[in-house]
Amino acid sequence: MRRHVIIGRFGPTDRRRVRLGVGEMATNLQFVAARGKIAYGIGRAMSHLLRLGLYPTEIGLDILVLAAHVHAADTRISRASESQDGWTREIRLVVPVSDPDRWIPSSSLLVRMLNFLTGDRWSVGFRNRPRDFSSPIPLRPAQLFGPPFNTLSLFSGGLDSLIGAIDRLDIGLVPLFISHASDGATSEAQNNLFDALKQEYTDRDFKRLRLWMSFPDGLVDGSDSESTTRARSFLFFSFGIFAGSGFDDEFTLLAPENGLIALNVPLDPLRLGALSTRTTHPFFTARWNELLTLIGIPGKVENPYWNRTKGEMVAACTNSDLLRRIAPISLSCSSPSKGRWQGLGIQHCGNCLPCLIRRAAFEKGFGPGVDRTTYTLTNLTDRPLNTRQSEGQAVRSFQMTIQRLQDRPELARILIHKPGPLSDESPARQDALAAVFLRGIQEIGSFLEGVRTIPA
């Protein structure tokens, strides 16, 4: 087990000494690429944003630089070799920013956010950017008309973000969509869905901003890369806020996610650890809004579907015909490439937790037999599913929770507190969160009727 320090550097002359603690290992993260461009996709994204007529603020750029430190640490420090317990890493970030005095008061809040999100032990410090990079963003020119965008929404390629996009477009808004390009399957889904929306809403000049951010293997000496990527949502949100900082007025970054997944109540003890994500948990989004207020960015993060199940989102989508046509090309599966072992292409497995929630949602929202998604495991009822293999594990976890809540539905009010604090939520909102959790489990229970599992 080693403690790690990720030190951001701007250019070859940025050699400011950072004192290391006992047992700490330093990794320099160089942000200046060829020709003085900012690396890791940030310079390219900034150029695209400027072409759209949006000029992000220096503090907006700081957020994206901070997120790059987080993402580098999260994906290049192995939990297996760099932690004492196979999970919890100790990570310190030293981030060059435009105004450290503005950022330093937020350090403890950022630590709270990151510890909650990844389950690691973080420390965050700030220093000045070098003078050569003190103001890398050009001044905003005088403009008679500003950019056309009047809403900002995350666009992941999943079903929930697709419904969010349709709902915004169908009421006449002009969104700027925010995407983080990752694996090929995700990027393909994002591209195909965006093209389909463009073909449908030809009267709207909406755009999409994409970030390509990756780091070389071996960035951290002696450590393998890490696959759990629990901090990816910190990067996703940071990218959206970076773009939003270029809006003329206050902005709201929409993060469409159904209430069941946003709460992500563990179905079994294992899901408190490696299999649990907290991307849009109410505690995390509340901390984002606290951070934006603290550093003086006039924006907020909001999940417009926090009190709806996925099936309720499908049923209430404002353009149902369009959703029926293009939903099959959205991507929900947690492992869309694992079918390659069977000689198959990229497709939904049909039995992981997100696939089961997706299948139940289509049945709830559109009725049986309407889902045209290709699933590797097409029929869940033709034979008992082995709970010691992936085909039956998530099904059995759901069955146990379904039975538990059937016997004692009042447990929903207790279980929603397991993933994280809900102290920001009023009693009425906590009641609504318990209700959406219960309805979400019931929705999946209806879909899984007749599905059998056995411990083979």
C-alpha positions in Angstrom: 0.0 0.0 0.0 1.3 3.4 -1.0 0.0 6.9 -0.5 -0.1 8.9 -3.8 0.2 12.6 -4.6 -1.0 13.8 -8.0 0.7 17.1 -8.8 -0.6 19.2 -11.7 2.0 20.9 -13.9 1.6 23.6 -16.5 4.6 23.5 -18.8 8.2 22.4 -18.5 9.2 25.4 -16.4 6.6 24.6 -13.8 8.9 23.0 -11.3 7.6 24.3 -8.0 8.6 22.0 -5.2 5.8 20.1 -3.4 6.8 18.7 -0.1 5.9 15.0 0.3 4.7 13.3 3.5 6.0 10.1 4.9 5.3 7.2 2.5 3.9 9.5 -0.3 4.7 8.9 -3.9 4.5 11.8 -6.3 3.1 11.6 -9.9 3.4 14.8 -12.1 0.4 15.4 -14.3 1.5 17.6 -17.2 -1.3 19.8 -18.6 0.6 21.4 -21.5 0.8 19.4 -24.7 2.4 20.2 -28.0 2.2 23.9 -29.2 1.1 25.0 -25.7 -2.3 23.4 -25.9 -4.0 22.2 -22.7 -3.8 18.4 -22.7 -6.2 15.6 -21.9 -8.9 16.9 -24.2 -9.4 20.1 -22.3 -7.9 22.4 -24.9 -9.9 20.7 -27.7 -13.1 21.0 -25.6 -12.4 24.7 -24.9 -11.8 25.4 -28.6 -15.1 23.8 -29.5 -16.9 25.8 -26.8 -15.4 29.0 -28.1 -16.6 28.2 -31.6 -20.1 27.9 -30.2 -19.8 31.4 -28.8 -19.4 30.4 -25.2 -16.5 31.7 -23.2 -15.9 29.7 -20.0 -14.6 31.6 -16.9 -11.2 30.9 -15.3 -12.9 29.3 -12.3 -14.9 27.1 -14.8 -11.6 26.0 -16.3 -10.2 25.3 -12.8 -13.1 22.9 -12.1 -12.2 20.9 -15.2 -8.5 20.9 -14.3 -9.4 19.7 -10.8 -11.6 17.0 -12.4 -8.7 15.8 -14.5 -6.6 15.3 -11.4 -9.5 13.3 -9.9 -10.0 11.2 -13.0 -6.3 10.5 -13.4 -6.0 9.3 -9.8 -9.2 7.3 -10.0 -8.3 5.4 -13.2 -4.5 5.1 -12.8 -4.1 4.1 -9.2 -4.9 0.4 -8.7 -7.1 -0.5 -5.8 -5.6 -4.0 -5.8 -2.0 -3.0 -5.3 -2.2 0.4 -3.8 -4.6 -0.1 -0.9 -4.5 -2.0 2.4 -7.9 -3.5 2.1 -8.2 -4.1 -1.7 -10.4 -1.0 -2.1 -9.5 2.2 -0.1 -6.7 4.3 -1.6 -5.1 7.4 0.0 -4.8 10.1 -2.6 -3.6 13.7 -2.3 -4.1 16.3 -5.2 -2.1 19.4 -5.7 -4.1 21.5 -8.2 -2.9 24.6 -10.0 -5.7 27.1 -10.3 -6.4 30.7 -11.3 -7.0 31.9 -7.7 -6.1 29.6 -4.8 -7.6 31.9 -2.2 -11.0 31.4 -3.9 -10.5 27.6 -3.8 -8.9 26.9 -0.5 -12.1 27.3 1.6 -13.7 24.5 -0.5 -11.0 21.9 0.3 -12.9 20.1 3.1 -16.1 20.1 1.0 -14.3 18.5 -1.9 -12.8 15.9 0.3 -16.3 15.1 1.6 -17.6 14.8 -1.9 -14.8 12.6 -3.2 -14.7 10.3 -0.2 -18.5 9.8 -0.6 -18.2 9.2 -4.3 -15.3 6.7 -4.4 -14.8 5.3 -0.9 -11.2 6.5 -0.8 -9.4 8.9 1.4 -8.7 12.1 -0.4 -6.9 15.3 0.3 -7.1 18.4 -1.9 -4.7 21.4 -2.0 -4.3 24.3 -4.4 -1.6 26.5 -5.8 -1.3 29.3 -8.4 -1.0 28.4 -12.1 2.3 29.6 -13.6 2.2 33.1 -15.0 2.4 31.9 -18.6 -0.9 30.1 -18.1 -2.6 32.6 -15.7 -5.3 33.5 -18.3 -5.5 30.8 -21.1 -9.0 31.7 -22.0 -9.4 34.6 -24.6 -11.6 37.6 -23.7 -15.2 37.4 -24.7 -15.7 39.6 -27.8 -18.6 42.0 -28.1 -21.6 40.1 -29.4 -24.9 41.5 -30.7 -26.6 38.1 -30.2 -25.5 35.5 -27.7 -25.5 31.7 -28.3 -28.9 30.2 -28.8 -28.8 27.7 -26.0 -31.3 28.0 -23.2 -30.7 24.8 -21.3 -27.8 22.5 -20.5 -28.1 18.7 -20.0 -25.8 15.7 -19.6 -26.1 13.3 -22.5 -24.5 9.9 -21.7 -26.0 7.7 -24.4 -28.3 6.0 -21.8 -32.0 5.7 -21.8 -32.6 8.3 -19.0 -30.5 11.0 -20.7 -32.3 10.3 -24.0 -35.7 10.9 -22.3 -34.3 14.0 -20.8 -33.2 15.2 -24.2 -36.5 14.5 -25.8 -38.4 16.1 -23.1 -36.4 19.3 -23.4 -36.5 19.4 -27.2 -40.2 18.6 -27.4 -41.2 21.7 -25.4 -39.2 24.0 -27.7 -35.9 24.4 -25.8 -32.5 24.6 -27.5 -30.1 22.5 -25.4 -26.4 22.2 -25.2 -25.8 18.5 -24.5 -22.7 17.5 -22.6 -21.0 14.1 -23.3 -17.9 12.4 -22.0 -16.6 10.1 -24.7 -15.3 6.8 -23.1 -15.4 3.3 -24.6 -16.5 2.6 -28.2 -19.9 1.3 -27.3 -20.8 4.4 -25.3 -19.5 6.8 -27.9 -21.4 5.0 -30.6 -24.6 5.2 -28.7 -24.1 8.9 -28.0 -23.4 9.6 -31.7 -26.3 7.6 -33.0 -28.8 9.1 -30.6 -27.7 12.6 -31.3 -28.0 12.1 -35.0 -31.5 10.7 -34.5 -32.5 13.7 -32.5 -31.1 16.0 -35.2 -33.2 14.3 -37.8 -36.3 14.7 -35.7 -35.9 18.3 -34.5 -34.6 20.0 -37.6 -35.9 23.4 -36.5 -33.6 23.6 -33.5 -29.9 24.5 -33.6 -29.0 22.4 -30.5 -25.4 21.2 -30.2 -23.3 18.7 -28.3 -20.0 19.3 -26.5 -17.8 16.2 -26.0 -14.8 15.6 -23.9 -12.1 13.0 -24.7 -10.1 12.5 -21.6 -7.7 9.6 -21.1 -4.4 9.0 -19.5 -1.5 6.7 -20.5 -1.1 3.4 -18.8 1.8 3.5 -16.4 1.1 7.2 -15.6 1.6 6.2 -11.9 4.9 4.4 -11.6 4.5 0.8 -10.4 0.7 0.8 -10.5 -1.7 -0.9 -12.9 -4.7 1.0 -14.2 -8.0 0.8 -12.3 -11.3 -0.3 -13.8 -13.9 0.7 -11.2 -13.9 4.4 -12.2 -16.2 5.5 -9.3 -15.2 9.2 -9.8 -16.3 9.4 -13.4 -19.4 11.4 -12.5 -17.2 14.1 -10.9 -15.6 14.6 -14.3 -19.0 14.5 -16.1 -20.5 17.2 -13.8 -17.3 19.3 -14.0 -17.4 19.3 -17.7 -21.0 20.5 -17.7 -20.2 23.2 -15.2 -17.2 24.3 -17.3 -19.6 24.8 -20.2 -22.2 26.4 -18.1 -19.8 29.0 -16.8 -19.8 30.4 -20.3 -23.5 31.1 -20.2 -24.6 34.8 -19.9 -26.9 34.1 -17.0 -27.4 31.6 -14.2 -27.6 28.1 -15.5 -29.0 24.7 -14.4 -27.0 21.6 -15.4 -29.6 18.8 -15.8 -28.5 15.3 -14.8 -31.4 13.0 -15.9 -31.6 9.9 -13.8 -34.5 7.8 -12.5 -35.1 7.9 -8.8 -34.3 4.3 -8.2 -30.9 4.5 -9.7 -30.2 7.9 -8.3 -30.8 6.6 -4.7 -29.0 3.3 -5.6 -30.1 1.5 -2.4 -27.9 -1.6 -2.0 -29.8 -4.8 -2.8 -27.2 -6.8 -0.9 -24.1 -6.0 1.3 -21.8 -6.2 -1.7 -23.4 -3.2 -3.4 -22.2 -1.0 -0.6 -18.7 -1.4 -2.2 -17.4 -2.0 -5.6 -20.7 -2.5 -7.4 -22.3 0.7 -6.1 -22.3 4.1 -7.8 -23.5 7.4 -6.4 -23.5 9.6 -9.5 -26.8 11.4 -8.9 -27.4 10.6 -5.3 -29.2 13.5 -3.6 -26.3 14.0 -1.1 -23.8 14.3 -4.0 -25.8 16.8 -6.0 -26.5 18.9 -2.9 -22.7 19.0 -2.3 -22.2 20.2 -5.9 -24.6 23.0 -5.4 -22.9 23.9 -2.1 -19.6 24.0 -3.9 -20.8 26.2 -6.7 -22.1 28.7 -4.2 -18.9 28.6 -2.3 -16.6 29.3 -5.3 -19.0 31.9 -6.8 -20.3 30.1 -10.0 -24.0 31.1 -10.7 -25.3 27.7 -11.5 -26.8 24.6 -10.0 -27.1 20.8 -10.6 -30.5 19.3 -10.8 -32.0 15.9 -11.5 -35.5 16.5 -12.9 -36.5 12.9 -12.5 -35.5 12.3 -8.9 -39.1 11.2 -8.0 -39.9 9.0 -11.0 -39.1 5.4 -11.7 -37.5 4.5 -15.1 -40.8 3.1 -16.3 -42.6 6.3 -15.3 -40.0 8.2 -17.3 -40.7 6.0 -20.3 -44.5 6.4 -19.9 -44.4 10.2 -19.5 -41.9 11.0 -22.3 -43.3 13.9 -24.3 -42.6 12.2 -27.6 -43.5 8.6 -27.1 -43.3 7.7 -30.8 -39.8 8.9 -31.2 -38.7 7.2 -28.0 -40.1 3.9 -29.2 -38.1 4.2 -32.5 -34.7 5.2 -31.1 -34.6 3.8 -27.6 -33.2 0.5 -28.8 -29.9 2.2 -29.8 -29.5 3.7 -26.3 -27.0 1.9 -24.0 -27.9 0.8 -20.5 -25.8 -2.3 -20.0 -23.0 -2.4 -17.5 -20.9 -4.8 -19.6 -22.0 -4.4 -23.3 -18.8 -6.1 -24.6 -18.9 -9.3 -22.6 -20.9 -11.0 -25.4 -17.6 -11.2 -27.3 -16.7 -14.3 -25.4 -19.7 -15.9 -27.1 -18.7 -14.6 -30.5 -21.3 -11.8 -30.3 -21.0 -8.0 -30.9 -21.6 -5.1 -28.6 -25.1 -5.5 -27.1 -27.0 -5.6 -23.9 -26.4 -8.7 -21.7 -30.1 -8.6 -20.5 -29.3 -9.8 -17.0 -27.2 -7.1 -15.2 -28.8 -4.7 -12.8 -29.1 -1.8 -15.4 -30.5 -4.2 -18.0 -33.1 -5.5 -15.7 -34.2 -2.0 -14.7 -34.3 -1.1 -18.4 -36.4 -4.1 -19.4 -38.8 -3.5 -16.6 -39.2 0.1 -17.6 -40.1 -0.7 -21.1 -42.7 -3.2 -20.0 -44.1 -0.6 -17.5 -44.1 2.3 -19.9 -45.0 0.7 -23.2 -46.4 -2.7 -22.3 -45.1 -6.3 -22.9 -43.4 -7.1 -26.2 -42.6 -3.5 -27.2 -38.9 -3.5 -26.2 -36.8 -4.0 -29.4 -33.4 -3.9 -27.7 -31.2 -6.9 -28.5 -30.3 -8.8 -25.3 -27.8 -11.7 -25.1 -30.1 -13.4 -22.6 -33.3 -12.9 -24.4 -35.7 -15.1 -22.4 -35.4 -15.0 -18.6 -38.2 -17.5 -18.0 -37.3 -20.5 -20.2 -35.0 -22.1 -17.5 -33.8 -21.4 -14.0 -31.0 -18.9 -13.8 -27.8 -19.8 -12.0 -27.2 -17.4 -9.1 -23.5 -18.3 -9.0 -23.0 -16.9 -12.4 -23.7 -13.4 -13.8 -27.0 -14.5 -15.4 -28.7 -14.9 -12.1 -26.9 -12.8 -9.6 -28.7 -9.5 -10.1 -32.0 -11.3 -10.6 -31.7 -13.0 -7.3 -30.7 -9.8 -5.5 -33.8 -8.1 -6.8 -36.0 -11.1 -5.9 -34.7 -10.9 -2.3 -35.4 -7.2 -2.0 -38.8 -7.5 -3.7 -39.8 -10.2 -1.2 -38.5 -8.2 1.7 -40.5 -5.1 0.7 -43.6 -7.1 0.0 -43.5 -8.4 3.6 -42.6 -5.0 5.1 -43.1 -2.1 2.8 -42.3 0.3 5.6 -38.7 -0.7 5.3 -38.4 1.5 2.3 -38.2 4.6 4.6 -35.2 3.0 6.3 -33.3 1.5 3.4 -33.1 4.8 1.4 -30.7 6.1 4.1 -28.2 3.2 3.5 -26.3 4.6 0.4 -25.7 8.0 2.0 -27.1 10.9 4.1 -30.4 12.5 3.2 -30.1 15.3 5.7 -30.5 17.9 3.0 -33.9 16.6 2.1 -37.1 17.8 3.8 -39.4 15.2 5.5 -41.7 15.5 2.5 -38.9 14.8 0.0 -37.7 11.9 2.1 -41.2 10.4 1.9 -41.2 10.9 -1.9 -37.7 9.3 -2.1 -39.0 6.3 -0.2 -42.0 6.1 -2.4 -40.1 6.2 -5.7 -37.7 3.5 -4.3 -40.7 1.3 -3.4 -42.4 1.8 -6.8 -39.1 1.1 -8.6 -38.7 -2.2 -6.8 -42.4 -3.1 -7.5 -41.9 -2.2 -11.2 -39.0 -4.7 -11.4 -41.0 -7.2 -9.4 -43.8 -7.2 -12.0 -41.3 -7.8 -14.7 -39.6 -10.7 -12.9 -42.8 -12.6 -12.3 -42.2 -16.2 -13.4 -38.4 -15.8 -13.4 -36.7 -18.7 -11.4 -33.3 -18.7 -9.9 -31.3 -21.6 -8.4 -27.8 -21.9 -6.8 -26.4 -24.3 -9.2 
